[in-house]
Amino acid sequence: MLEPNQLNDADQAILDFMSQDGGRVTPSFLEQHIDWSRSYISQRLKRLGEHGHLSQPATGLWVLEHDPRDN
């Protein structure tokens, strides 16, 4: 699990959006709402997933499991 101080600005924006919008997103959808490219968003989603904060139940779909800022 990541600590809050290990999150960058993109991670914060992704988590903010997911926590306010039902917790399910795709990189393409996020790209329309936050100021990063889809490829960079995909990288950050993957990193958050590798640390157990997100799951990926289907290709391209990410679900918020645990917000590291809610320790």
N, CA, C and O atoms as CSV, one atom per row, in Angstrom:
chain,resi,resn,atom,element,x,y,z
A,1,MET,N,N,0.832,-1.187,0.000
A,1,MET,CA,C,0.000,0.000,0.000
A,1,MET,C,C,0.876,1.249,0.000
A,1,MET,O,O,1.930,1.285,0.634
A,2,LEU,N,N,0.432,2.247,-0.705
A,2,LEU,CA,C,1.138,3.523,-0.745
A,2,LEU,C,C,0.736,4.383,0.445
A,2,LEU,O,O,-0.387,4.304,0.942
A,3,GLU,N,N,1.662,5.188,0.877
A,3,GLU,CA,C,1.385,6.191,1.902
A,3,GLU,C,C,0.938,7.470,1.197
A,3,GLU,O,O,1.316,7.689,0.046
A,4,PRO,N,N,0.154,8.311,1.843
A,4,PRO,CA,C,-0.300,9.553,1.207
A,4,PRO,C,C,0.837,10.416,0.660
A,4,PRO,O,O,0.664,11.075,-0.366
A,5,ASN,N,N,1.988,10.426,1.319
A,5,ASN,CA,C,3.107,11.250,0.839
A,5,ASN,C,C,3.788,10.657,-0.389
A,5,ASN,O,O,4.677,11.290,-0.958
A,6,GLN,N,N,3.393,9.459,-0.811
A,6,GLN,CA,C,3.950,8.839,-2.010
A,6,GLN,C,C,3.090,9.102,-3.250
A,6,GLN,O,O,3.424,8.643,-4.343
A,7,LEU,N,N,2.009,9.820,-3.090
A,7,LEU,CA,C,1.111,10.127,-4.203
A,7,LEU,C,C,1.538,11.419,-4.880
A,7,LEU,O,O,1.847,12.406,-4.212
A,8,ASN,N,N,1.556,11.413,-6.210
A,8,ASN,CA,C,1.853,12.661,-6.922
A,8,ASN,C,C,0.543,13.386,-7.261
A,8,ASN,O,O,-0.544,12.932,-6.904
A,9,ASP,N,N,0.670,14.508,-7.949
A,9,ASP,CA,C,-0.519,15.316,-8.264
A,9,ASP,C,C,-1.538,14.553,-9.112
A,9,ASP,O,O,-2.745,14.692,-8.913
A,10,ALA,N,N,-1.049,13.751,-10.054
A,10,ALA,CA,C,-1.965,12.972,-10.891
A,10,ALA,C,C,-2.702,11.933,-10.055
A,10,ALA,O,O,-3.908,11.747,-10.216
A,11,ASP,N,N,-1.982,11.254,-9.162
A,11,ASP,CA,C,-2.624,10.271,-8.281
A,11,ASP,C,C,-3.721,10.935,-7.453
A,11,ASP,O,O,-4.819,10.399,-7.309
A,12,GLN,N,N,-3.406,12.102,-6.915
A,12,GLN,CA,C,-4.385,12.835,-6.098
A,12,GLN,C,C,-5.631,13.171,-6.920
A,12,GLN,O,O,-6.757,12.998,-6.454
A,13,ALA,N,N,-5.415,13.654,-8.147
A,13,ALA,CA,C,-6.550,14.022,-9.006
A,13,ALA,C,C,-7.392,12.797,-9.359
A,13,ALA,O,O,-8.621,12.860,-9.356
A,14,ILE,N,N,-6.732,11.693,-9.658
A,14,ILE,CA,C,-7.450,10.452,-9.976
A,14,ILE,C,C,-8.281,10.000,-8.784
A,14,ILE,O,O,-9.464,9.689,-8.925
A,15,LEU,N,N,-7.661,9.966,-7.616
A,15,LEU,CA,C,-8.373,9.527,-6.413
A,15,LEU,C,C,-9.505,10.484,-6.047
A,15,LEU,O,O,-10.580,10.050,-5.634
A,16,ASP,N,N,-9.263,11.784,-6.198
A,16,ASP,CA,C,-10.328,12.762,-5.938
A,16,ASP,C,C,-11.529,12.487,-6.836
A,16,ASP,O,O,-12.667,12.434,-6.371
A,17,PHE,N,N,-11.259,12.314,-8.133
A,17,PHE,CA,C,-12.344,12.099,-9.084
A,17,PHE,C,C,-13.076,10.792,-8.790
A,17,PHE,O,O,-14.306,10.751,-8.774
A,18,MET,N,N,-12.314,9.729,-8.560
A,18,MET,CA,C,-12.932,8.425,-8.323
A,18,MET,C,C,-13.756,8.410,-7.037
A,18,MET,O,O,-14.807,7.772,-6.985
A,19,SER,N,N,-13.298,9.091,-6.023
A,19,SER,CA,C,-14.028,9.078,-4.754
A,19,SER,C,C,-15.324,9.890,-4.830
A,19,SER,O,O,-16.227,9.695,-4.017
A,20,GLN,N,N,-15.415,10.792,-5.798
A,20,GLN,CA,C,-16.612,11.622,-5.949
A,20,GLN,C,C,-17.543,11.131,-7.054
A,20,GLN,O,O,-18.681,11.590,-7.157
A,21,ASP,N,N,-17.067,10.202,-7.877
A,21,ASP,CA,C,-17.853,9.808,-9.048
A,21,ASP,C,C,-18.158,8.312,-9.072
A,21,ASP,O,O,-18.189,7.709,-10.145
A,22,GLY,N,N,-18.379,7.714,-7.926
A,22,GLY,CA,C,-18.789,6.316,-7.894
A,22,GLY,C,C,-17.666,5.304,-7.897
A,22,GLY,O,O,-17.922,4.108,-7.756
A,23,GLY,N,N,-16.434,5.743,-8.054
A,23,GLY,CA,C,-15.297,4.849,-7.928
A,23,GLY,C,C,-14.980,3.971,-9.111
A,23,GLY,O,O,-14.147,3.074,-8.989
A,24,ARG,N,N,-15.613,4.191,-10.269
A,24,ARG,CA,C,-15.349,3.375,-11.461
A,24,ARG,C,C,-15.023,4.303,-12.623
A,24,ARG,O,O,-15.790,5.215,-12.935
A,25,VAL,N,N,-13.876,4.064,-13.264
A,25,VAL,CA,C,-13.463,4.916,-14.381
A,25,VAL,C,C,-12.706,4.109,-15.428
A,25,VAL,O,O,-12.247,2.994,-15.181
A,26,THR,N,N,-12.595,4.719,-16.609
A,26,THR,CA,C,-11.674,4.259,-17.643
A,26,THR,C,C,-10.685,5.396,-17.885
A,26,THR,O,O,-10.993,6.551,-17.591
A,27,PRO,N,N,-9.505,5.087,-18.414
A,27,PRO,CA,C,-8.555,6.162,-18.711
A,27,PRO,C,C,-9.134,7.214,-19.658
A,27,PRO,O,O,-8.890,8.407,-19.481
A,28,SER,N,N,-9.892,6.783,-20.650
A,28,SER,CA,C,-10.483,7.733,-21.603
A,28,SER,C,C,-11.458,8.679,-20.918
A,28,SER,O,O,-11.479,9.875,-21.209
A,29,PHE,N,N,-12.261,8.144,-20.013
A,29,PHE,CA,C,-13.213,8.973,-19.278
A,29,PHE,C,C,-12.476,9.967,-18.388
A,29,PHE,O,O,-12.827,11.146,-18.351
A,30,LEU,N,N,-11.464,9.501,-17.675
A,30,LEU,CA,C,-10.692,10.396,-16.806
A,30,LEU,C,C,-10.010,11.506,-17.596
A,30,LEU,O,O,-9.939,12.649,-17.142
A,31,GLU,N,N,-9.508,11.163,-18.782
A,31,GLU,CA,C,-8.817,12.150,-19.617
A,31,GLU,C,C,-9.712,13.356,-19.904
A,31,GLU,O,O,-9.215,14.473,-20.052
A,32,GLN,N,N,-11.006,13.144,-19.983
A,32,GLN,CA,C,-11.947,14.228,-20.257
A,32,GLN,C,C,-12.164,15.135,-19.047
A,32,GLN,O,O,-12.697,16.236,-19.182
A,33,HIS,N,N,-11.750,14.671,-17.862
A,33,HIS,CA,C,-12.065,15.392,-16.630
A,33,HIS,C,C,-10.862,15.890,-15.841
A,33,HIS,O,O,-11.007,16.764,-14.985
A,34,ILE,N,N,-9.677,15.350,-16.114
A,34,ILE,CA,C,-8.475,15.831,-15.422
A,34,ILE,C,C,-7.415,16.173,-16.462
A,34,ILE,O,O,-7.512,15.746,-17.612
A,35,ASP,N,N,-6.419,16.930,-16.069
A,35,ASP,CA,C,-5.476,17.526,-17.022
A,35,ASP,C,C,-4.221,16.703,-17.282
A,35,ASP,O,O,-3.111,17.232,-17.229
A,36,TRP,N,N,-4.387,15.411,-17.562
A,36,TRP,CA,C,-3.249,14.582,-17.943
A,36,TRP,C,C,-3.642,13.747,-19.147
A,36,TRP,O,O,-4.827,13.547,-19.415
A,37,SER,N,N,-2.642,13.262,-19.873
A,37,SER,CA,C,-2.911,12.449,-21.060
A,37,SER,C,C,-3.419,11.065,-20.664
A,37,SER,O,O,-3.192,10.597,-19.548
A,38,ARG,N,N,-4.098,10.436,-21.588
A,38,ARG,CA,C,-4.636,9.103,-21.318
A,38,ARG,C,C,-3.527,8.108,-21.006
A,38,ARG,O,O,-3.690,7.266,-20.122
A,39,SER,N,N,-2.399,8.188,-21.714
A,39,SER,CA,C,-1.321,7.231,-21.443
A,39,SER,C,C,-0.736,7.432,-20.049
A,39,SER,O,O,-0.417,6.457,-19.369
A,40,TYR,N,N,-0.590,8.688,-19.614
A,40,TYR,CA,C,-0.069,8.938,-18.268
A,40,TYR,C,C,-1.088,8.508,-17.211
A,40,TYR,O,O,-0.718,7.942,-16.182
A,41,ILE,N,N,-2.357,8.773,-17.466
A,41,ILE,CA,C,-3.413,8.324,-16.552
A,41,ILE,C,C,-3.376,6.800,-16.433
A,41,ILE,O,O,-3.500,6.259,-15.334
A,42,SER,N,N,-3.206,6.113,-17.554
A,42,SER,CA,C,-3.130,4.647,-17.532
A,42,SER,C,C,-1.970,4.163,-16.677
A,42,SER,O,O,-2.109,3.199,-15.924
A,43,GLN,N,N,-0.823,4.829,-16.790
A,43,GLN,CA,C,0.344,4.469,-15.973
A,43,GLN,C,C,0.041,4.632,-14.491
A,43,GLN,O,O,0.382,3.771,-13.680
A,44,ARG,N,N,-0.598,5.737,-14.145
A,44,ARG,CA,C,-0.898,6.006,-12.734
A,44,ARG,C,C,-1.958,5.035,-12.206
A,44,ARG,O,O,-1.859,4.579,-11.067
A,45,LEU,N,N,-2.969,4.714,-13.019
A,45,LEU,CA,C,-3.974,3.735,-12.612
A,45,LEU,C,C,-3.316,2.381,-12.351
A,45,LEU,O,O,-3.620,1.712,-11.362
A,46,LYS,N,N,-2.418,1.988,-13.244
A,46,LYS,CA,C,-1.714,0.714,-13.076
A,46,LYS,C,C,-0.914,0.715,-11.776
A,46,LYS,O,O,-0.940,-0.271,-11.039
A,47,ARG,N,N,-0.213,1.793,-11.487
A,47,ARG,CA,C,0.577,1.883,-10.255
A,47,ARG,C,C,-0.322,1.796,-9.023
A,47,ARG,O,O,-0.015,1.069,-8.078
A,48,LEU,N,N,-1.417,2.527,-9.033
A,48,LEU,CA,C,-2.353,2.456,-7.909
A,48,LEU,C,C,-2.928,1.041,-7.772
A,48,LEU,O,O,-3.163,0.567,-6.661
A,49,GLY,N,N,-3.148,0.379,-8.898
A,49,GLY,CA,C,-3.622,-1.002,-8.867
A,49,GLY,C,C,-2.584,-1.965,-8.320
A,49,GLY,O,O,-2.917,-2.871,-7.557
A,50,GLU,N,N,-1.325,-1.776,-8.703
A,50,GLU,CA,C,-0.245,-2.638,-8.214
A,50,GLU,C,C,-0.099,-2.563,-6.700
A,50,GLU,O,O,0.373,-3.509,-6.070
A,51,HIS,N,N,-0.498,-1.452,-6.123
A,51,HIS,CA,C,-0.377,-1.258,-4.680
A,51,HIS,C,C,-1.685,-1.547,-3.936
A,51,HIS,O,O,-1.793,-1.273,-2.741
A,52,GLY,N,N,-2.675,-2.098,-4.640
A,52,GLY,CA,C,-3.898,-2.551,-3.996
A,52,GLY,C,C,-4.976,-1.504,-3.769
A,52,GLY,O,O,-5.962,-1.763,-3.080
A,53,HIS,N,N,-4.792,-0.325,-4.345
A,53,HIS,CA,C,-5.785,0.731,-4.145
A,53,HIS,C,C,-6.912,0.671,-5.171
A,53,HIS,O,O,-8.018,1.146,-4.914
A,54,LEU,N,N,-6.628,0.085,-6.334
A,54,LEU,CA,C,-7.618,-0.075,-7.398
A,54,LEU,C,C,-7.639,-1.528,-7.836
A,54,LEU,O,O,-6.651,-2.245,-7.676
A,55,SER,N,N,-8.758,-1.959,-8.388
A,55,SER,CA,C,-8.830,-3.262,-9.049
A,55,SER,C,C,-9.243,-3.022,-10.496
A,55,SER,O,O,-9.759,-1.960,-10.844
A,56,GLN,N,N,-9.005,-4.031,-11.331
A,56,GLN,CA,C,-9.352,-3.920,-12.746
A,56,GLN,C,C,-10.210,-5.135,-13.128
A,56,GLN,O,O,-9.686,-6.142,-13.605
A,57,PRO,N,N,-11.537,-5.036,-12.915
A,57,PRO,CA,C,-12.411,-6.177,-13.190
A,57,PRO,C,C,-12.586,-6.491,-14.678
A,57,PRO,O,O,-12.976,-7.602,-15.034
A,58,ALA,N,N,-12.302,-5.526,-15.539
A,58,ALA,CA,C,-12.393,-5.724,-16.986
A,58,ALA,C,C,-11.347,-4.828,-17.641
A,58,ALA,O,O,-10.924,-3.829,-17.061
A,59,THR,N,N,-10.942,-5.186,-18.833
A,59,THR,CA,C,-9.946,-4.399,-19.545
A,59,THR,C,C,-10.391,-2.947,-19.645
A,59,THR,O,O,-11.474,-2.647,-20.147
A,60,GLY,N,N,-9.530,-2.049,-19.157
A,60,GLY,CA,C,-9.802,-0.623,-19.248
A,60,GLY,C,C,-10.656,-0.048,-18.135
A,60,GLY,O,O,-10.750,1.172,-18.005
A,61,LEU,N,N,-11.278,-0.893,-17.332
A,61,LEU,CA,C,-12.137,-0.416,-16.247
A,61,LEU,C,C,-11.403,-0.551,-14.925
A,61,LEU,O,O,-10.902,-1.624,-14.589
A,62,TRP,N,N,-11.342,0.545,-14.174
A,62,TRP,CA,C,-10.679,0.563,-12.869
A,62,TRP,C,C,-11.686,0.927,-11.794
A,62,TRP,O,O,-12.540,1.792,-11.990
A,63,VAL,N,N,-11.573,0.245,-10.640
A,63,VAL,CA,C,-12.493,0.436,-9.518
A,63,VAL,C,C,-11.683,0.786,-8.277
A,63,VAL,O,O,-10.688,0.132,-7.964
A,64,LEU,N,N,-12.117,1.814,-7.583
A,64,LEU,CA,C,-11.462,2.226,-6.342
A,64,LEU,C,C,-11.781,1.217,-5.243
A,64,LEU,O,O,-12.946,0.961,-4.940
A,65,GLU,N,N,-10.736,0.652,-4.653
A,65,GLU,CA,C,-10.889,-0.307,-3.556
A,65,GLU,C,C,-10.541,0.317,-2.212
A,65,GLU,O,O,-11.210,0.069,-1.209
A,66,HIS,N,N,-9.487,1.131,-2.200
A,66,HIS,CA,C,-9.029,1.734,-0.946
A,66,HIS,C,C,-8.286,3.025,-1.270
A,66,HIS,O,O,-7.310,3.011,-2.019
A,67,ASP,N,N,-8.736,4.115,-0.721
A,67,ASP,CA,C,-8.059,5.401,-0.901
A,67,ASP,C,C,-6.944,5.495,0.142
A,67,ASP,O,O,-7.224,5.504,1.340
A,68,PRO,N,N,-5.685,5.564,-0.298
A,68,PRO,CA,C,-4.571,5.598,0.654
A,68,PRO,C,C,-4.586,6.820,1.562
A,68,PRO,O,O,-3.878,6.853,2.568
A,69,ARG,N,N,-5.377,7.808,1.221
A,69,ARG,CA,C,-5.460,9.011,2.052
A,69,ARG,C,C,-6.415,8.815,3.225
A,69,ARG,O,O,-6.503,9.671,4.106
A,70,ASP,N,N,-7.134,7.685,3.240
A,70,ASP,CA,C,-8.114,7.398,4.293
A,70,ASP,C,C,-7.573,6.477,5.380
A,70,ASP,O,O,-8.336,5.722,5.982
A,71,ASN,N,N,-6.293,6.526,5.636
A,71,ASN,CA,C,-5.711,5.617,6.643
A,71,ASN,C,C,-6.303,5.897,7.933
A,71,ASN,O,O,-5.960,5.251,8.924
